[in-house]
Amino acid sequence: MSEAIFLSPVFHEKIWGGRALEKDFGYKLPQGKIGECWAISGHPHGTNTISNGKYKGQLLSDIYIDHPELFGKPNNRVFPLLIKFLDAEASLSVQVHPDNAYAKKHENELGKTECWYVLHADEGAYLTYGHTAKTREELKVMIETGNWDTLLKKKYVKTGDFVYVPSGTIHALNKGIEVIEIQQSSDTTYRLYDYDRVEKKTGKKRELHLQQSIEVTTVPFKTPTLNIESKKIGSTTITTLVKPPISPYFSVYKWDIQSELEMDRGTKPYILASVINGKGKLEIADKVYDIKKGTNFILPNNVSKYKLIGDLSIIASNPE
């Protein structure tokens, strides 16, 4: 039976979060400062519940293990990607993520390479992205002495920008930015600096991970070279934001659909999709689904052809 898999989002309160995901996506948020919506996740810290069809009420992480045929019979038992919406009402900590080898050894999970498509950026908004240290010893000294103004690089961003963040990259979303994030399925973050903020619940500063940060940061920093390409199919624009060899773990696309688009899954094992603007319909064989901004779904391996109808924009991705 060929059908899309729709997912109920999971929300996480964060010290830097706000309420924009409620206003912008129509999500019914729990109380508090909600920084993250885990839109497509099989991670144990927030796996999604399937909201339709044959597997309604079951967890994505369980379906991935119990029905590998839906995902191209993968070799691993961990759903490899994690799609999030992030609302940075305040700045995130300055942080870095490990690669697969370090994460497996020290955290028993995947490394974390990620990327962001900027859904909204206030005027003058910027990321912390990269560093100036030429050697690891220089990095160590600047971190331990808190020489942040010299160490950290800024990257100004605007709505519609795309940023690729390989593991080992010092980075932070700063205030006034909302993104959709595509990443390896990992929840390992090493904080270098957190502005001396205090958690209300504990009355203490959040934990830092200076030694791990020094060990996993790529030195020297090199800005990844992207090769963003767009093509027209009828009235639709398909933009390839990143793919191998630049990105070894995932490919990411933006589909801007005006009217309709017929697609073939091709050789991709399955496709993850999040509607970031507009509304329309998804057709698979004789099934028709209403989709709108904030809808998240998977096109599994048994869906070979599908049609999208309407005026909408979708961020799509697949594992590599």
HUURPE-V87173 format. One line per field, one symbol per residue. burial: I if it has 24 or more other C-alpha atoms within 12 Angstrom, else O. A space follows every 50 residues. Layout:
burial = ???
This chain:
burial = OOIIIIIIIIIIIIIIIIIIIIOIIOIOIOOOIIIIIIIIIIIOOIIIII OOOOIOOIIIIIIIOOOIOIIIOOOOOIIIIIIIIIIIIIIIIIIIIIII OOIOOOOOIIIIIIIIIIIIIOOOIIIIIIIIIOOOOOIIOIIOOOOIOO IIIIOIIIOOIIIIIIIIIIIIIIIIIIIIIIIIIIIIIIIIIIOOOOOO OOOOOOOIIIOIIIIIIIIOIOOOOOOOOOOOOOOIIIIIIIIOOOIOII IIIIIIIIOIIIOOIOOIIIIIIIIIIIIIIIIIOOOOIIIIIIIIIIII IIIIIIIIIIIIIIIIIIII
